[in-house]
Amino acid sequence: METESLVTISSKEDRNIIALTHAGGILFGFIPALIVYLIKKDAGNAWLISESKEALNFQITILLAYIAASILSALLIGLFIFPLIFLFNLIFCIIAAVKASNGESYRYPLTLRLLS
């Protein structure tokens, strides 16, 4: 099924869950996306599952970026990278939450697609 047809059959509740999942990544990292993915992977609709995987992939990528910045902070480079990672996470999580609340699919840029 195409993404457009998946979005049209998603309920308002599913859109709210995914919007909160994307927005929850700002404060709680990958935990909200992991919870939604694990709960809904068997019983949820395909759009909800794909969006939760997308959010989980992005938050894992952000976590890996924070780990790399922690390692680089020994060279003082990482201290400048931490705010950039935070802003990148904040901006793209807000964009994804707005798109999800409108029922649109969103693909994060520069994301490792670990779950397919």
BAKEMI-219258 format. One record per residue: x negated, y, z of N, C-alpha, C, O, CB in turn; residue in one letter. Coordinates in Angstrom, 2 decimals. Atoms other than C-alpha are relative to their C-alpha. Glycine has a CB too. Layout:
N
+---------+---------+---------+---------+---------+---------+---------+---------+---------+---------+---------+---------+---------+---------+---------+-----+
!    n_px !    n_py !    n_pz !   ca_px !   ca_py !   ca_pz !    c_px !    c_py !    c_pz !    o_px !    o_py !    o_pz !   cb_px !   cb_py !   cb_pz ! res !
+---------+---------+---------+---------+---------+---------+---------+---------+---------+---------+---------+---------+---------+---------+---------+-----+
!       X !       Y !       Z !       X !       Y !       Z !       X !       Y !       Z !       X !       Y !       Z !       X !       Y !       Z !   a !
...
+---------+---------+---------+---------+---------+---------+---------+---------+---------+---------+---------+---------+---------+---------+---------+-----+
***
This chain:
116
+---------+---------+---------+---------+---------+---------+---------+---------+---------+---------+---------+---------+---------+---------+---------+-----+
!    n_px !    n_py !    n_pz !   ca_px !   ca_py !   ca_pz !    c_px !    c_py !    c_pz !    o_px !    o_py !    o_pz !   cb_px !   cb_py !   cb_pz ! res !
+---------+---------+---------+---------+---------+---------+---------+---------+---------+---------+---------+---------+---------+---------+---------+-----+
!   -0.84 !   -1.18 !    0.00 !    0.00 !    0.00 !    0.00 !   -0.88 !    1.24 !    0.00 !   -1.95 !    1.25 !    0.61 !    0.95 !    0.00 !    1.21 !   m !
!    0.75 !   -1.25 !    0.03 !   -1.19 !    3.50 !   -0.70 !    0.22 !    0.78 !    1.29 !    1.20 !    0.56 !    2.01 !    0.41 !    0.84 !   -1.21 !   e !
!   -0.07 !   -0.78 !   -1.22 !   -1.82 !    5.97 !    2.08 !    1.26 !    0.85 !    0.07 !    1.85 !    1.00 !    1.13 !   -1.22 !    0.87 !    0.13 !   t !
!   -1.18 !   -0.86 !    0.00 !    1.03 !    8.25 !    1.02 !    1.24 !   -0.78 !    0.42 !    2.08 !   -0.26 !    1.15 !    0.20 !    0.63 !   -1.39 !   e !
!   -1.17 !    0.78 !   -0.38 !    3.57 !    5.45 !    1.35 !   -0.07 !   -0.44 !    1.45 !    0.97 !   -0.61 !    2.08 !    0.14 !   -1.21 !   -0.91 !   s !
!    0.13 !    0.35 !   -1.40 !    2.17 !    4.49 !    4.74 !    0.40 !    1.16 !    0.89 !    1.02 !    0.96 !    1.94 !   -1.43 !   -0.43 !    0.31 !   l !
!   -0.33 !   -1.17 !   -0.80 !    2.56 !    8.02 !    6.01 !    1.50 !    0.24 !    0.03 !    2.03 !    0.66 !    1.06 !   -0.71 !    1.23 !   -0.54 !   v !
!   -1.42 !   -0.28 !    0.04 !    6.16 !    8.30 !    4.91 !    0.80 !   -0.94 !    0.90 !    1.89 !   -0.59 !    1.34 !    0.51 !   -0.09 !   -1.42 !   t !
!   -0.74 !    0.92 !   -0.86 !    7.16 !    5.25 !    6.94 !   -0.46 !    0.08 !    1.46 !    0.05 !   -0.66 !    2.29 !   -0.16 !   -1.41 !   -0.51 !   i !
!    0.44 !   -0.14 !   -1.38 !    5.30 !    6.37 !   10.10 !    1.01 !    0.85 !    0.77 !    1.56 !    1.82 !    0.24 !   -1.41 !    0.62 !    0.07 !   s !
!   -0.97 !   -0.73 !   -0.82 !    7.50 !    7.57 !   12.93 !   -0.67 !    1.20 !    0.67 !   -1.90 !    1.33 !    0.66 !    0.62 !   -0.93 !    1.05 !   s !
!    0.50 !   -1.18 !   -0.73 !    7.13 !   10.79 !   14.89 !   -0.83 !   -0.45 !    1.19 !   -1.82 !    0.19 !    1.55 !    1.17 !    0.90 !    0.46 !   k !
!    0.75 !    0.53 !   -1.13 !    5.96 !    8.71 !   17.84 !   -1.41 !   -0.44 !   -0.42 !   -2.38 !   -0.17 !    0.29 !    0.75 !   -1.18 !    0.64 !   e !
!    1.31 !    0.42 !    0.51 !    3.14 !    7.18 !   15.76 !   -0.87 !    1.20 !   -0.32 !   -2.07 !    1.19 !   -0.04 !    0.17 !   -0.89 !   -1.24 !   d !
!    0.77 !   -1.21 !    0.32 !    2.08 !   10.61 !   14.54 !   -0.49 !    0.68 !    1.26 !   -1.62 !    1.18 !    1.30 !    0.85 !    0.98 !   -0.82 !   r !
!    0.42 !   -0.59 !   -1.27 !    2.00 !   11.90 !   18.12 !   -1.11 !   -0.81 !    0.66 !   -2.05 !   -0.24 !    1.22 !    1.19 !    0.12 !    0.95 !   n !
!    1.03 !    0.86 !   -0.58 !   -0.04 !    8.91 !   19.29 !   -1.34 !    0.25 !   -0.68 !   -2.36 !    0.39 !   -0.01 !    0.39 !   -1.48 !   -0.12 !   i !
!    1.26 !   -0.21 !    0.73 !   -2.63 !    9.43 !   16.56 !   -0.53 !    1.41 !    0.21 !   -1.74 !    1.60 !    0.32 !    0.20 !   -0.27 !   -1.49 !   i !
!    0.46 !   -1.37 !   -0.26 !   -2.74 !   13.20 !   17.10 !   -0.67 !    0.08 !    1.37 !   -1.71 !    0.72 !    1.51 !    1.18 !    1.00 !   -0.07 !   a !
!    0.61 !    0.01 !   -1.33 !   -3.44 !   12.62 !   20.80 !   -1.28 !   -0.82 !    0.01 !   -2.21 !   -0.52 !    0.77 !    0.98 !   -0.56 !    1.02 !   l !
!    1.21 !    0.81 !    0.09 !   -6.00 !    9.95 !   19.90 !   -1.15 !    0.83 !   -0.56 !   -2.25 !    0.82 !   -0.02 !    0.24 !   -1.24 !   -0.89 !   t !
!    1.04 !   -0.87 !    0.58 !   -7.92 !   12.38 !   17.68 !   -0.40 !    1.10 !    0.98 !   -1.59 !    1.34 !    1.18 !    0.51 !    0.63 !   -1.32 !   h !
!    0.30 !   -1.09 !   -0.93 !   -7.65 !   15.22 !   20.20 !   -0.66 !   -0.52 !    1.28 !   -1.50 !    0.16 !    1.86 !    1.29 !    0.76 !    0.36 !   a !
!    0.60 !    0.58 !   -1.20 !   -8.55 !   12.92 !   23.10 !   -1.48 !   -0.28 !   -0.14 !   -2.20 !   -0.37 !    0.85 !    0.71 !   -1.26 !    0.35 !   g !
!    1.42 !    0.22 !    0.23 !  -11.91 !   12.29 !   21.49 !   -0.86 !    1.17 !    0.43 !   -2.05 !    0.99 !    0.67 !   -0.23 !   -0.28 !   -1.44 !   g !
!    0.75 !   -1.18 !   -0.41 !  -12.95 !   15.81 !   22.42 !   -0.49 !   -0.16 !    1.44 !   -1.64 !    0.12 !    1.75 !    0.85 !    1.28 !   -0.15 !   i !
!    0.35 !    0.11 !   -1.42 !  -12.90 !   15.10 !   26.15 !   -0.44 !   -1.40 !    0.42 !   -1.30 !   -1.55 !    1.28 !    1.16 !    0.41 !    0.83 !   l !
!    0.21 !    1.36 !   -0.49 !  -12.96 !   11.31 !   26.46 !   -0.80 !   -0.89 !   -0.94 !   -0.95 !   -2.08 !   -0.67 !    1.32 !   -0.63 !    0.27 !   f !
!    0.82 !    0.78 !    0.92 !  -15.09 !   10.19 !   23.51 !    0.78 !   -1.08 !   -0.73 !    1.86 !   -0.83 !   -1.26 !   -1.13 !   -0.63 !    0.75 !   g !
!   -0.61 !    1.08 !    0.77 !  -14.27 !    6.84 !   21.97 !    1.09 !   -0.76 !    0.76 !    1.75 !   -1.61 !    0.17 !   -1.07 !   -0.97 !   -0.44 !   f !
!   -0.93 !    0.76 !   -0.83 !  -12.04 !    5.61 !   24.84 !    1.44 !    0.07 !   -0.52 !    2.06 !   -0.99 !   -0.66 !   -0.04 !    0.52 !    1.43 !   i !
!   -1.39 !   -0.01 !    0.49 !   -8.63 !    6.87 !   23.52 !    0.18 !   -0.77 !   -1.31 !    1.16 !   -1.48 !   -1.49 !    0.46 !    1.43 !   -0.20 !   p !
!   -0.10 !    0.69 !    1.28 !   -9.30 !    5.56 !   20.01 !   -0.12 !   -1.51 !    0.19 !    0.57 !   -2.28 !   -0.49 !   -1.07 !    0.49 !   -0.96 !   a !
!    0.15 !    1.43 !   -0.26 !  -10.43 !    2.20 !   21.36 !    1.25 !   -0.59 !    0.63 !    1.68 !   -1.68 !    0.26 !   -1.20 !   -0.25 !    0.91 !   l !
!   -1.23 !    0.48 !   -0.64 !   -7.35 !    1.85 !   23.56 !    1.13 !   -0.13 !   -1.02 !    1.81 !   -1.16 !   -1.06 !    0.42 !    0.95 !    1.14 !   i !
!   -1.08 !    0.04 !    1.00 !   -4.95 !    2.70 !   20.72 !   -0.26 !   -1.11 !   -1.00 !    0.66 !   -1.83 !   -1.38 !    0.12 !    1.36 !   -0.72 !   v !
!    0.32 !    1.04 !    0.97 !   -6.77 !    0.41 !   18.31 !    0.26 !   -1.39 !    0.59 !    0.86 !   -2.23 !   -0.07 !   -1.46 !    0.12 !   -0.47 !   y !
!   -0.18 !    1.32 !   -0.59 !   -6.76 !   -2.54 !   20.71 !    1.47 !   -0.33 !    0.28 !    1.89 !   -1.48 !    0.15 !   -0.79 !   -0.10 !    1.30 !   l !
!   -1.42 !    0.23 !   -0.28 !   -3.09 !   -2.10 !   21.66 !    0.81 !   -0.17 !   -1.27 !    1.68 !   -1.04 !   -1.34 !    0.57 !    1.16 !    0.82 !   i !
!   -0.83 !   -0.04 !    1.20 !   -1.73 !   -1.43 !   18.18 !   -0.50 !   -0.84 !   -1.17 !    0.19 !   -0.92 !   -2.19 !    0.13 !    1.39 !   -0.44 !   k !
!    0.56 !    0.70 !    1.16 !   -3.95 !   -3.60 !   15.97 !    0.85 !   -1.17 !   -0.47 !    0.80 !   -1.53 !   -1.65 !   -1.39 !   -0.49 !    0.32 !   k !
!   -0.83 !    1.13 !    0.39 !   -1.49 !   -6.51 !   15.99 !    1.45 !    0.40 !   -0.30 !    2.10 !   -0.20 !   -1.15 !   -0.02 !   -1.04 !    1.09 !   d !
!   -1.42 !   -0.33 !    0.13 !    1.87 !   -4.77 !   16.26 !    0.28 !    1.35 !   -0.64 !    1.42 !    1.64 !   -0.99 !    0.63 !   -0.04 !    1.34 !   a !
!   -0.23 !   -1.33 !    0.53 !    1.35 !   -1.24 !   14.92 !    0.11 !    0.00 !   -1.52 !   -0.17 !   -1.00 !   -2.18 !   -1.11 !    0.92 !    0.42 !   g !
!   -0.06 !   -0.09 !    1.46 !    1.95 !   -0.01 !   11.39 !   -1.39 !    0.26 !   -0.56 !   -2.30 !    0.62 !    0.18 !    0.99 !    1.11 !   -0.44 !   n !
!    1.32 !   -0.05 !    0.64 !   -0.93 !    0.13 !    8.91 !   -0.62 !    1.39 !    0.08 !   -1.83 !    1.52 !    0.24 !    0.11 !   -0.44 !   -1.45 !   a !
!    0.53 !   -1.36 !   -0.08 !   -1.27 !    3.93 !    8.97 !   -0.58 !    0.27 !    1.39 !   -1.65 !    0.85 !    1.51 !    1.09 !    1.03 !   -0.34 !   w !
!    0.45 !   -0.19 !   -1.37 !   -1.60 !    3.98 !   12.76 !   -1.30 !   -0.75 !    0.25 !   -2.20 !   -0.23 !    0.90 !    1.08 !   -0.46 !    0.99 !   l !
!    1.20 !    0.80 !   -0.18 !   -4.21 !    1.22 !   12.68 !   -1.18 !    0.64 !   -0.75 !   -2.28 !    0.74 !   -0.20 !    0.23 !   -1.45 !   -0.49 !   i !
!    1.11 !   -0.60 !    0.77 !   -6.28 !    2.89 !    9.93 !   -0.46 !    1.32 !    0.61 !   -1.65 !    1.61 !    0.62 !    0.42 !    0.22 !   -1.45 !   s !
!    0.38 !   -1.26 !   -0.63 !   -6.20 !    6.26 !   11.68 !   -0.73 !   -0.23 !    1.32 !   -1.66 !    0.51 !    1.65 !    1.24 !    0.86 !    0.24 !   e !
!    0.71 !    0.29 !   -1.26 !   -7.22 !    4.74 !   15.02 !   -1.40 !   -0.53 !   -0.28 !   -2.33 !   -0.24 !    0.47 !    0.79 !   -1.01 !    0.85 !   s !
!    1.34 !    0.46 !    0.39 !  -10.12 !    2.96 !   13.27 !   -0.86 !    1.18 !   -0.43 !   -2.05 !    1.24 !   -0.11 !    0.10 !   -1.03 !   -1.14 !   k !
!    0.74 !   -1.18 !    0.46 !  -11.12 !    6.25 !   11.66 !   -0.47 !    0.83 !    1.21 !   -1.62 !    1.27 !    1.24 !    0.88 !    0.87 !   -0.94 !   e !
!    0.37 !   -0.76 !   -1.20 !  -11.09 !    8.04 !   15.04 !   -1.08 !   -0.74 !    0.79 !   -2.01 !   -0.12 !    1.31 !    1.23 !    0.24 !    0.88 !   a !
!    0.99 !    0.79 !   -0.72 !  -13.03 !    5.19 !   16.65 !   -1.35 !    0.05 !   -0.69 !   -2.38 !    0.20 !   -0.03 !    0.48 !   -1.46 !    0.14 !   l !
!    1.26 !   -0.09 !    0.75 !  -15.66 !    5.21 !   13.90 !   -0.67 !    1.36 !    0.22 !   -1.88 !    1.43 !    0.41 !    0.25 !   -0.23 !   -1.50 !   n !
!    0.56 !   -1.34 !   -0.18 !  -16.10 !    8.97 !   14.27 !   -0.57 !    0.17 !    1.41 !   -1.66 !    0.71 !    1.57 !    1.07 !    1.07 !   -0.28 !   f !
!    0.48 !   -0.18 !   -1.37 !  -16.42 !    8.86 !   18.05 !   -1.23 !   -0.85 !    0.29 !   -2.09 !   -0.45 !    1.08 !    1.11 !   -0.34 !    0.99 !   q !
!    1.22 !    0.80 !   -0.14 !  -18.97 !    6.04 !   17.86 !   -1.17 !    0.71 !   -0.67 !   -2.29 !    0.69 !   -0.15 !    0.20 !   -1.42 !   -0.61 !   i !
!    1.04 !   -0.77 !    0.67 !  -20.94 !    8.15 !   15.38 !   -0.45 !    1.17 !    0.86 !   -1.64 !    1.46 !    0.94 !    0.50 !    0.51 !   -1.36 !   t !
!    0.33 !   -1.11 !   -0.90 !  -20.78 !   11.10 !   17.78 !   -0.82 !   -0.51 !    1.18 !   -1.78 !    0.13 !    1.59 !    1.28 !    0.71 !    0.50 !   i !
!    0.75 !    0.58 !   -1.10 !  -21.97 !    8.86 !   20.62 !   -1.44 !   -0.30 !   -0.42 !   -2.38 !   -0.02 !    0.33 !    0.69 !   -1.28 !    0.49 !   l !
!    1.35 !    0.28 !    0.50 !  -24.93 !    7.71 !   18.52 !   -0.80 !    1.29 !   -0.22 !   -2.01 !    1.32 !    0.01 !    0.07 !   -0.80 !   -1.31 !   l !
!    0.67 !   -1.29 !    0.17 !  -25.73 !   11.35 !   17.70 !   -0.44 !    0.56 !    1.35 !   -1.53 !    1.12 !    1.46 !    0.93 !    1.00 !   -0.71 !   a !
!    0.38 !   -0.44 !   -1.34 !  -25.72 !   12.20 !   21.42 !   -1.19 !   -0.81 !    0.52 !   -2.07 !   -0.25 !    1.17 !    1.18 !   -0.13 !    0.97 !   y !
!    1.13 !    0.83 !   -0.43 !  -28.08 !    9.27 !   22.09 !   -1.28 !    0.46 !   -0.70 !   -2.33 !    0.57 !   -0.08 !    0.27 !   -1.49 !   -0.29 !   i !
!    1.16 !   -0.49 !    0.75 !  -30.42 !   10.47 !   19.34 !   -0.46 !    1.36 !    0.53 !   -1.66 !    1.61 !    0.64 !    0.32 !    0.09 !   -1.51 !   a !
!    0.36 !   -1.31 !   -0.54 !  -30.30 !   14.02 !   20.72 !   -0.63 !   -0.13 !    1.38 !   -1.51 !    0.66 !    1.74 !    1.23 !    0.91 !    0.07 !   a !
!    0.61 !    0.23 !   -1.31 !  -31.10 !   12.68 !   24.19 !   -1.45 !   -0.43 !   -0.15 !   -2.32 !    0.03 !    0.60 !    0.78 !   -1.06 !    0.78 !   s !
!    1.37 !    0.44 !    0.25 !  -34.17 !   10.94 !   22.85 !   -0.86 !    1.16 !   -0.50 !   -2.00 !    1.32 !   -0.09 !   -0.01 !   -1.16 !   -1.02 !   i !
!    0.73 !   -1.14 !    0.54 !  -35.19 !   14.05 !   20.92 !   -0.16 !    1.16 !    0.99 !   -0.95 !    2.07 !    0.76 !    0.69 !    0.50 !   -1.24 !   l !
!    0.12 !   -1.07 !   -0.98 !  -34.73 !   16.24 !   23.98 !   -1.36 !   -0.05 !    0.69 !   -1.79 !    0.94 !    1.29 !    1.12 !   -0.08 !    1.04 !   s !
!    1.36 !    0.07 !   -0.52 !  -38.13 !   14.98 !   25.12 !   -0.92 !    0.92 !   -0.80 !   -1.92 !    1.40 !   -0.28 !   -0.53 !   -1.44 !   -0.04 !   a !
!    0.77 !   -0.90 !    0.85 !  -39.48 !   17.04 !   22.22 !    0.60 !    1.41 !   -0.05 !    0.14 !    2.26 !   -0.81 !   -0.09 !   -0.56 !   -1.41 !   l !
!   -0.74 !   -1.26 !   -0.09 !  -37.12 !   19.94 !   23.07 !    0.86 !    0.29 !   -1.22 !    1.55 !    1.30 !   -1.25 !   -0.97 !    1.13 !    0.20 !   l !
!   -0.86 !   -0.18 !    1.17 !  -35.43 !   19.56 !   19.68 !    1.44 !   -0.36 !    0.34 !    2.38 !    0.29 !   -0.11 !   -0.49 !   -0.86 !   -1.18 !   i !
!   -1.33 !    0.48 !   -0.37 !  -32.50 !   17.69 !   21.19 !    0.82 !    1.02 !    0.76 !    2.05 !    1.00 !    0.69 !   -0.11 !   -1.24 !    0.81 !   g !
!   -0.73 !   -1.02 !   -0.75 !  -31.61 !   20.62 !   23.42 !    0.77 !    0.94 !   -0.92 !    1.79 !    1.49 !   -0.53 !   -0.96 !    0.81 !    0.86 !   l !
!   -0.70 !   -0.84 !    0.97 !  -30.63 !   22.57 !   20.31 !    1.06 !   -0.79 !   -0.77 !    1.99 !   -0.22 !   -1.33 !   -1.00 !    0.61 !   -0.98 !   f !
!   -0.92 !    0.84 !    0.76 !  -28.80 !   19.63 !   18.77 !    1.28 !   -0.28 !    0.79 !    2.35 !   -0.43 !    0.19 !   -0.67 !   -1.33 !   -0.37 !   i !
!   -1.18 !    0.29 !   -0.82 !  -26.41 !   19.00 !   21.71 !    1.18 !    0.94 !   -0.27 !    2.29 !    0.46 !   -0.47 !   -0.37 !    0.09 !    1.45 !   f !
!   -1.14 !   -0.88 !    0.28 !  -24.29 !   22.15 !   21.14 !    0.56 !   -0.18 !   -1.41 !    1.76 !   -0.05 !   -1.63 !   -0.41 !    1.45 !    0.19 !   p !
!   -0.47 !    0.22 !    1.37 !  -24.14 !   21.44 !   17.40 !    0.87 !   -1.25 !   -0.09 !    1.88 !   -1.25 !   -0.80 !   -1.19 !   -0.12 !   -0.96 !   l !
!   -0.80 !    1.23 !   -0.01 !  -22.85 !   17.92 !   18.02 !    1.35 !    0.27 !    0.65 !    2.39 !   -0.18 !    0.16 !   -0.73 !   -1.13 !    0.74 !   i !
!   -1.25 !   -0.32 !   -0.68 !  -20.26 !   19.26 !   20.46 !    0.93 !    0.80 !   -0.90 !    2.12 !    0.50 !   -0.98 !   -0.28 !    0.78 !    1.29 !   f !
!   -0.83 !   -0.81 !    0.91 !  -19.02 !   21.88 !   17.96 !    0.52 !   -0.83 !   -1.17 !    1.68 !   -0.68 !   -1.56 !   -0.80 !    1.19 !   -0.52 !   l !
!   -0.40 !    0.88 !    1.08 !  -18.94 !   19.31 !   15.15 !    1.16 !   -0.89 !    0.45 !    2.15 !   -1.04 !   -0.27 !   -1.19 !   -0.87 !   -0.47 !   f !
!   -1.05 !    0.85 !   -0.56 !  -16.84 !   16.99 !   17.36 !    1.28 !    0.81 !    0.23 !    2.37 !    0.37 !   -0.13 !   -0.47 !   -0.65 !    1.32 !   n !
!   -1.16 !   -0.84 !   -0.31 !  -14.53 !   19.80 !   18.50 !    0.76 !    0.40 !   -1.26 !    1.98 !    0.24 !   -1.32 !   -0.43 !    1.24 !    0.75 !   l !
!   -0.65 !   -0.50 !    1.21 !  -13.82 !   21.21 !   15.06 !    0.70 !   -1.11 !   -0.77 !    1.86 !   -0.97 !   -1.15 !   -1.03 !    0.68 !   -0.91 !   i !
!   -0.59 !    1.05 !    0.81 !  -13.23 !   17.93 !   13.26 !    1.07 !   -0.79 !    0.74 !    1.97 !   -1.34 !    0.10 !   -1.07 !   -0.93 !   -0.48 !   f !
!   -1.09 !    0.64 !   -0.75 !  -11.14 !   16.42 !   16.07 !    1.28 !    0.84 !   -0.06 !    2.38 !    0.30 !   -0.16 !   -0.41 !   -0.23 !    1.46 !   c !
!   -1.18 !   -0.88 !    0.09 !   -8.84 !   19.45 !   15.98 !    0.62 !   -0.10 !   -1.40 !    1.84 !   -0.18 !   -1.53 !   -0.39 !    1.47 !    0.32 !   i !
!   -0.52 !    0.12 !    1.36 !   -8.54 !   19.25 !   12.19 !    0.74 !   -1.32 !   -0.17 !    1.83 !   -1.36 !   -0.73 !   -1.14 !    0.10 !   -1.03 !   i !
!   -0.62 !    1.32 !    0.13 !   -7.77 !   15.52 !   12.39 !    1.31 !   -0.08 !    0.78 !    2.27 !   -0.69 !    0.31 !   -0.96 !   -1.10 !    0.48 !   a !
!   -1.23 !    0.03 !   -0.80 !   -5.18 !   16.02 !   15.15 !    1.13 !    0.77 !   -0.69 !    2.28 !    0.33 !   -0.68 !   -0.26 !    0.59 !    1.40 !   a !
!   -1.01 !   -0.78 !    0.72 !   -3.37 !   18.70 !   13.13 !    0.51 !   -0.77 !   -1.21 !    1.71 !   -0.82 !   -1.47 !   -0.58 !    1.36 !   -0.44 !   v !
!   -0.40 !    0.80 !    1.16 !   -3.39 !   16.52 !   10.01 !    0.88 !   -1.18 !    0.42 !    1.88 !   -1.47 !   -0.24 !   -1.24 !   -0.51 !   -0.77 !   k !
!   -0.76 !    1.15 !   -0.47 !   -2.11 !   13.53 !   11.98 !    1.39 !    0.41 !    0.48 !    2.36 !   -0.31 !    0.26 !   -0.75 !   -0.72 !    1.13 !   a !
!   -1.32 !   -0.44 !   -0.46 !    0.70 !   15.53 !   13.56 !    0.91 !    0.36 !   -1.17 !    2.13 !    0.34 !   -1.03 !   -0.13 !    1.19 !    0.94 !   s !
!   -0.77 !   -0.25 !    1.21 !    1.78 !   16.47 !   10.03 !    0.26 !   -1.27 !   -0.80 !    0.94 !   -1.24 !   -1.82 !   -0.71 !    1.01 !   -0.87 !   n !
!   -0.20 !    1.27 !    0.67 !    1.70 !   12.81 !    9.03 !   -0.97 !   -0.26 !   -1.13 !   -0.71 !   -1.13 !   -1.97 !    1.37 !   -0.06 !   -0.52 !   g !
!    0.99 !    0.17 !    1.06 !   -1.36 !   13.11 !    6.79 !   -1.17 !   -0.83 !    0.50 !   -1.49 !   -0.82 !    1.69 !   -0.49 !    1.37 !   -0.52 !   e !
!    1.21 !    0.74 !   -0.35 !   -4.36 !   10.81 !    6.73 !   -1.19 !    0.94 !   -0.03 !   -1.19 !    1.93 !   -0.77 !   -0.22 !   -1.19 !   -0.97 !   s !
!    1.20 !   -0.82 !   -0.04 !   -7.76 !   12.26 !    7.54 !   -1.21 !   -0.91 !    0.09 !   -1.23 !   -1.87 !    0.85 !    0.03 !    1.00 !    1.19 !   y !
!    1.27 !    0.71 !   -0.05 !  -11.26 !   10.95 !    6.89 !   -1.07 !    0.97 !    0.46 !   -1.31 !    2.00 !   -0.17 !   -0.37 !   -0.62 !   -1.38 !   r !
!    1.05 !   -0.85 !   -0.53 !  -14.02 !   12.44 !    8.99 !   -1.22 !   -0.02 !   -0.91 !   -1.55 !   -1.06 !   -1.49 !   -0.40 !   -0.46 !    1.42 !   y !
!    1.23 !   -0.01 !    0.79 !  -17.14 !   13.57 !    7.14 !   -1.17 !   -0.54 !    0.82 !   -1.14 !   -0.50 !    2.05 !   -0.31 !    1.43 !   -0.51 !   p !
!    1.24 !    0.47 !   -0.61 !  -20.57 !   12.07 !    7.90 !    0.22 !   -1.05 !    1.09 !   -0.45 !   -1.03 !    2.12 !   -0.75 !    1.17 !    0.58 !   l !
!   -0.35 !    1.01 !   -0.99 !  -19.07 !    9.10 !    9.74 !   -0.49 !   -1.36 !   -0.44 !   -0.35 !   -1.74 !   -1.61 !    1.51 !   -0.03 !    0.23 !   t !
!    0.37 !    1.39 !    0.26 !  -20.51 !    5.62 !    9.96 !    1.27 !   -0.84 !    0.04 !    2.00 !   -0.80 !    1.03 !   -1.06 !   -0.51 !    1.04 !   l !
!   -1.21 !    0.83 !    0.06 !  -17.76 !    3.22 !    8.90 !   -0.34 !   -1.39 !    0.53 !   -0.58 !   -2.33 !   -0.24 !    0.57 !   -0.08 !   -1.48 !   r !
!    0.35 !    1.26 !   -0.63 !  -18.48 !    0.45 !   11.39 !    1.17 !   -0.98 !    0.00 !    0.99 !   -2.19 !   -0.17 !   -0.47 !    0.25 !    1.42 !   l !
!   -1.23 !    0.82 !    0.09 !  -14.88 !   -0.83 !   11.49 !    0.61 !    0.26 !   -1.36 !    0.78 !    1.40 !   -1.78 !    1.03 !    0.33 !    1.17 !   l !
!   -0.61 !   -0.22 !    1.32 !  -13.33 !   -1.43 !    8.12 !    1.37 !   -0.62 !   -0.08 !    2.03 !   -0.53 !   -1.11 !   -0.88 !   -0.55 !   -1.10 !   s !
+---------+---------+---------+---------+---------+---------+---------+---------+---------+---------+---------+---------+---------+---------+---------+-----+
***
